[in-house]
Amino acid sequence: STLWIAFQPILSLSSRRVFGHEALLRSKEPSLPHPGAVIDAAQRLERLPELGRTIRDRAASTVASAPESGNLFVNLHVHDLLDPALFLPDAPLSKLASRVILEITERSSLEEVRDVRSRVAALREMGFRIAVDDLGAGYAGLTSFAQLEPEVVKLDMSLVRDVHISSTKQKVIRSMTSLCRDMDMLVVAEGVETREERDALVELGCDLFQGYLFAKPGPAFPLVAW
């Protein structure tokens, strides 16, 4: 009862439309001030599968009220890929699979999921799309990128921050967007906070944008500052 879902829009600036919203885990419990603390607590209590199901079910219950019939981005812990409930065709989120993009963070190791390719293929057969989250933040790097073959790549905010004054970051992002374009993948720039970052990322070839510059996460679907 202490958990709730916040939403943050993901935007296409070229078409000036909301491409979708990311469902973000939040807690009312003071001892669990951020999503990482909730996940760590669930892991210690061996309740990660239960937490994953709760997040997915609550996210699914909101899709009907999402504006513009947009997409919903839902985060998966690597252990969620081992949960049989994720693959049930009558699960609430499964019934909405065509509108759902499942985010798997690049910070996590996929080594614990020995048959990850077949599991991801099964999710695609159900209608889900896959995103690699936080690309550029962890050590798994292009290995997870190659294993998952995502439809969407989300650049970590550490690459985005002050990109307009970092030639190194600009070169990295330009290389990533070029690679993703060749592979028909969309690129989301996460954590965009300034107009200067936005303008640089547009020039570097990013397709979609997310961050406080446009809207903060909120319990309702927030209005966008274009």
Secondary structure, DSSP 8 states (H G I E B T S, - for coil): --EEEEEEEEEETTTTEEEEEEEEEEES-TT--SHHHHHHHHHHTT-HHHHHHHHHHHHHHHGGG-GGG-EEEEEE-GGGGG-GGGG-TTSTTGGGGGGEEEEEETTS-GGG-TTHHHHHHHHHHTT-EEEEEEETSSS-THHHHHHH--SEEEE-HHHHTTGGG-HHHHHHHHHHHHHHHHTT-EEEE----SHHHHHHHHHTT--EE-STTT---BSS------
